[in-house]
Amino acid sequence: MPAVSALRRRVPALPGRLGALLLALALTAAEAAAGPVDLYEQRQAYREALDALTAGRRADFQRARAALSDYALAPYLDYYAVRTRLATLSDADMQAFQQAHGDLPAADILHYRWLKHLGSRREWQRLLGNFRPTGDAELNCYRLRAMLAGGRREEAFAEVPALWTVGHSQPKACDPLFEAWIDAGGLTEGRAWERLQLALADGERRLARYLLRFFDGPLKRWADALHAVHVDPAQAARPGAFPEDGPQARVVIAHGLQRLAPRDPAAALAAWRRLQDTHAFPDDQARAVGEALLLAAARSGEFPRPRPADVSPAFAEGMAQAALEAENWPELLHWVEQLPADSRQSLRWQYWLARALDRTQLGSERARLTYENLAAERNYYGFLAAENLGRPIRLNGAPGGQDPAVLARLSARADLRRALELYAVGDLINARREWYALLPKLDAREHYHAALLARDAGWVAQSIHIANQGELRDSLDLRFPVAYADLFQQVSHATTVPKPFLLAVARQESAFDPRARSPVNARGLMQLMHPTASHVASRIGIGTPTTTDLYDPGVNVSLGGHHLAGLLSRYGNRRPLAAAAYNAGEGRVDRWIRARQGQSMDVWIETIPFGETRNYVKNVLAFTQVYGQLLDQPVPMLDAHESVVRP
């Protein structure tokens, strides 16, 4: 069995057309004179210094720090040195660090971390003496506890209600503050009732159960009832469950019926008709319940007659979505027209307006004009519209052009040099912090050149991120790089997966970051989970990869390409279904296909239950179009065999 090592393809340290220019411009005069080899040696010395610090070899660390005094990341050695001794740090030490390196984005984070350490040790005077305004709930709870400890009771308690009355749990550091406030009589049943409603609205059932302990008066019955109908909405529809009228009874009934409507529309409607005669629901509650009932019926295929007027924007959009799922084109046309102007003019709803016009008024001039306007856009819906018109897509790219003077000016910036060096040594968190702090200081021309420098330092993902913003969205050379071109060509040839489709998946998955790792441990350029990679490796007859192997571009793209090839084979070479399965898994996609066999593919995509997967498929299809044009390998947006959903 061939070894995984046969697939490996190492990433050069500084690839790209601007590699030499970056080295010439981004270094200090001393570094440039010494040459790039010394820069690589400095990076290694920097890593060794951090290793010494971690191991507690302070003397070795101090010697390395002195030797690296002219290195761009010398301030980060000071940062990590201070961070390792927060427990013993004096106020003067922190002030000295802030004075020397306050321009580092990490400096504020370090300061707040230190304040939290002071709070956890109850060093209240020091905390207040060094406090900076912040929206961080944990720090503000420590601040108020410090004020309590200093005798400023009334002042501290005045701020507690805003911290307590939220729909989510607050940090544990807030518990002693809340307990003191409650013991002092600050909490009323009315405030607990308010927070209970917020918690249930946010789906925080555990918090809601906890809040029930604060009811021992007239609202206890209603708090218990509200929690009960949230868990079991059918209780709200039981005859005689809530016979008396009152504001709390109405809240309970309205909440329960809105939750019951999608589960049992008939029972919810019958209860609503009965309860409207005995309870004086205010207009906002009546409208919310009524719209929930009508929307539930529409999702079951029963659209209301007569159609209601003066509806909420959310209801109009929900009805349009229900009509779309049912491919009920007259209903879709009506409800798109009821959307607020800004929603109605969005590319999404303009496309579906054109589709509805096309289906209800065959040959409609308005449909054609709407498609015409959309087809001018470089967007998923614009590409669909162009295909409906039988026209090629428009990329509308605008080449940026390189200006050596701008490159030189940017490369002299300490913050940009730090960002690139942090990326080079693998400190991606601080590298991104430097970029996010840097970008607001740059104009559009500088943004473009900063993205060039990031790309040609090998940080393609950051280059894409920069170019995706504002005035650079037409810079297709930055937004859609043909990274690892030879590798993707080889894998495309080996798997028969079209190269534009492979590139589009990698662009969506990782933005071509070979080091990318998701919160669920998908890794590398194609964001492979280790079990998936192992299964694919076994299927194609190579050894099982390690998790480290998945960061190797050659291994990752090869396995990802074979995985995509398997999905395309499974789903009849229908790219939208394969892309959906790559993101959400075959099991889910199989269920979605069974539920909507025979549906138009563009409708199926628009109604995928998972928002992440829905946007993923749209992006992959749109990116495939872009790469098809850039590579002179144009492909249909939806081929004839992809127009309808089949198993």
FENRA-V898718 format. One record per residue. RES is the residue in one small letter. NEAR is the number of other ideal C-beta (glycine too) atoms within 12 Angstrom. Layout:
# FENRA-V898718
{{RES | NEAR} {RES | NEAR}}
This chain:
# FENRA-V898718
{{m | 11} {p | 16} {a | 16} {v | 30} {s | 18} {a | 19} {l | 33} {r | 27} {r | 27} {r | 17} {v | 29} {p | 15} {a | 25} {l | 30} {p | 25} {g | 28} {r | 16} {l | 30} {g | 22} {a | 19} {l | 26} {l | 39} {l | 31} {a | 25} {l | 32} {a | 41} {l | 33} {t | 25} {a | 12} {a | 15} {e | 29} {a | 22} {a | 15} {a | 18} {g | 16} {p | 22} {v | 15} {d | 22} {l | 35} {y | 22} {e | 19} {q | 32} {r | 29} {q | 22} {a | 29} {y | 35} {r | 26} {e | 24} {a | 35} {l | 31} {d | 19} {a | 26} {l | 29} {t | 17} {a | 14} {g | 13} {r | 17} {r | 17} {a | 14} {d | 20} {f | 28} {q | 18} {r | 18} {a | 30} {r | 29} {a | 17} {a | 22} {l | 33} {s | 21} {d | 24} {y | 37} {a | 36} {l | 42} {a | 29} {p | 35} {y | 39} {l | 39} {d | 35} {y | 39} {y | 33} {a | 30} {v | 33} {r | 29} {t | 23} {r | 22} {l | 28} {a | 16} {t | 13} {l | 28} {s | 18} {d | 22} {a | 13} {d | 23} {m | 34} {q | 20} {a | 17} {f | 32} {q | 28} {q | 15} {a | 19} {h | 30} {g | 22} {d | 22} {l | 35} {p | 29} {a | 35} {a | 31} {d | 25} {i | 26} {l | 33} {h | 35} {y | 29} {r | 26} {w | 36} {l | 37} {k | 29} {h | 28} {l | 32} {g | 36} {s | 23} {r | 20} {r | 19} {e | 26} {w | 26} {q | 17} {r | 24} {l | 34} {l | 26} {g | 18} {n | 29} {f | 28} {r | 22} {p | 11} {t | 19} {g | 12} {d | 25} {a | 27} {e | 28} {l | 36} {n | 32} {c | 36} {y | 41} {r | 38} {l | 39} {r | 38} {a | 32} {m | 27} {l | 30} {a | 23} {g | 18} {g | 11} {r | 18} {r | 21} {e | 15} {e | 15} {a | 31} {f | 26} {a | 17} {e | 26} {v | 36} {p | 23} {a | 20} {l | 34} {w | 36} {t | 27} {v | 26} {g | 21} {h | 24} {s | 26} {q | 30} {p | 23} {k | 17} {a | 30} {c | 31} {d | 21} {p | 25} {l | 37} {f | 37} {e | 19} {a | 24} {w | 31} {i | 23} {d | 15} {a | 17} {g | 11} {g | 25} {l | 28} {t | 21} {e | 23} {g | 21} {r | 27} {a | 33} {w | 34} {e | 27} {r | 37} {l | 40} {q | 31} {l | 23} {a | 32} {l | 36} {a | 23} {d | 18} {g | 15} {e | 23} {r | 22} {r | 15} {l | 28} {a | 34} {r | 22} {y | 22} {l | 38} {l | 30} {r | 18} {f | 30} {f | 29} {d | 15} {g | 16} {p | 15} {l | 30} {k | 21} {r | 23} {w | 31} {a | 36} {d | 24} {a | 34} {l | 44} {h | 34} {a | 27} {v | 34} {h | 36} {v | 22} {d | 20} {p | 35} {a | 24} {q | 27} {a | 41} {a | 34} {r | 25} {p | 15} {g | 13} {a | 26} {f | 32} {p | 15} {e | 19} {d | 19} {g | 20} {p | 22} {q | 31} {a | 28} {r | 31} {v | 36} {v | 41} {i | 42} {a | 41} {h | 37} {g | 39} {l | 46} {q | 35} {r | 33} {l | 33} {a | 36} {p | 23} {r | 22} {d | 24} {p | 28} {a | 20} {a | 26} {a | 37} {l | 27} {a | 21} {a | 35} {w | 36} {r | 18} {r | 22} {l | 34} {q | 22} {d | 12} {t | 21} {h | 30} {a | 17} {f | 26} {p | 15} {d | 14} {d | 14} {q | 27} {a | 22} {r | 23} {a | 29} {v | 38} {g | 30} {e | 32} {a | 36} {l | 40} {l | 35} {l | 37} {a | 34} {a | 28} {a | 37} {r | 27} {s | 22} {g | 16} {e | 21} {f | 28} {p | 27} {r | 12} {p | 8} {r | 21} {p | 23} {a | 12} {d | 13} {v | 28} {s | 24} {p | 20} {a | 20} {f | 31} {a | 33} {e | 29} {g | 31} {m | 38} {a | 41} {q | 31} {a | 31} {a | 41} {l | 37} {e | 31} {a | 26} {e | 28} {n | 27} {w | 29} {p | 20} {e | 33} {l | 38} {l | 32} {h | 29} {w | 38} {v | 36} {e | 28} {q | 29} {l | 31} {p | 19} {a | 14} {d | 12} {s | 25} {r | 24} {q | 18} {s | 21} {l | 28} {r | 33} {w | 34} {q | 35} {y | 40} {w | 44} {l | 40} {a | 38} {r | 34} {a | 32} {l | 29} {d | 29} {r | 25} {t | 24} {q | 19} {l | 12} {g | 11} {s | 20} {e | 14} {r | 20} {a | 29} {r | 22} {l | 19} {t | 35} {y | 33} {e | 21} {n | 24} {l | 36} {a | 31} {a | 23} {e | 29} {r | 29} {n | 31} {y | 36} {y | 36} {g | 36} {f | 40} {l | 40} {a | 37} {a | 34} {e | 31} {n | 30} {l | 25} {g | 13} {r | 20} {p | 18} {i | 37} {r | 24} {l | 30} {n | 21} {g | 21} {a | 19} {p | 15} {g | 30} {g | 14} {q | 26} {d | 16} {p | 16} {a | 14} {v | 28} {l | 30} {a | 21} {r | 20} {l | 38} {s | 37} {a | 21} {r | 30} {a | 27} {d | 34} {l | 42} {r | 36} {r | 36} {a | 43} {l | 46} {e | 42} {l | 37} {y | 39} {a | 35} {v | 34} {g | 22} {d | 27} {l | 23} {i | 20} {n | 32} {a | 37} {r | 26} {r | 28} {e | 38} {w | 36} {y | 21} {a | 26} {l | 32} {l | 32} {p | 16} {k | 17} {l | 28} {d | 17} {a | 22} {r | 23} {e | 29} {h | 34} {y | 36} {h | 39} {a | 46} {a | 46} {l | 43} {l | 47} {a | 44} {r | 41} {d | 37} {a | 41} {g | 33} {w | 45} {v | 40} {a | 37} {q | 41} {s | 41} {i | 32} {h | 28} {i | 40} {a | 35} {n | 24} {q | 25} {g | 19} {e | 20} {l | 32} {r | 26} {d | 24} {s | 35} {l | 28} {d | 30} {l | 41} {r | 37} {f | 38} {p | 38} {v | 32} {a | 36} {y | 39} {a | 23} {d | 16} {l | 34} {f | 40} {q | 22} {q | 21} {v | 38} {s | 32} {h | 17} {a | 23} {t | 31} {t | 18} {v | 38} {p | 33} {k | 34} {p | 35} {f | 44} {l | 51} {l | 45} {a | 45} {v | 47} {a | 47} {r | 40} {q | 38} {e | 36} {s | 33} {a | 35} {f | 45} {d | 39} {p | 41} {r | 31} {a | 31} {r | 24} {s | 20} {p | 9} {v | 15} {n | 18} {a | 28} {r | 35} {g | 43} {l | 42} {m | 49} {q | 39} {l | 43} {m | 29} {h | 28} {p | 21} {t | 33} {a | 40} {s | 24} {h | 20} {v | 35} {a | 32} {s | 20} {r | 18} {i | 29} {g | 14} {i | 26} {g | 20} {t | 24} {p | 38} {t | 21} {t | 22} {t | 19} {d | 31} {l | 42} {y | 33} {d | 33} {p | 41} {g | 33} {v | 44} {n | 51} {v | 47} {s | 43} {l | 44} {g | 49} {g | 43} {h | 35} {h | 43} {l | 45} {a | 31} {g | 26} {l | 35} {l | 31} {s | 20} {r | 23} {y | 30} {g | 20} {n | 24} {r | 33} {r | 40} {p | 50} {l | 42} {a | 38} {a | 39} {a | 43} {a | 35} {y | 42} {n | 38} {a | 27} {g | 22} {e | 24} {g | 13} {r | 21} {v | 34} {d | 21} {r | 19} {w | 32} {i | 30} {r | 16} {a | 18} {r | 29} {q | 17} {g | 16} {q | 26} {s | 29} {m | 38} {d | 35} {v | 32} {w | 36} {i | 43} {e | 35} {t | 31} {i | 36} {p | 20} {f | 20} {g | 14} {e | 18} {t | 29} {r | 28} {n | 23} {y | 31} {v | 40} {k | 38} {n | 31} {v | 39} {l | 44} {a | 41} {f | 43} {t | 43} {q | 42} {v | 38} {y | 38} {g | 30} {q | 29} {l | 27} {l | 25} {d | 11} {q | 23} {p | 23} {v | 32} {p | 29} {m | 42} {l | 32} {d | 22} {a | 12} {h | 18} {e | 30} {s | 23} {v | 24} {v | 33} {r | 21} {p | 19}}
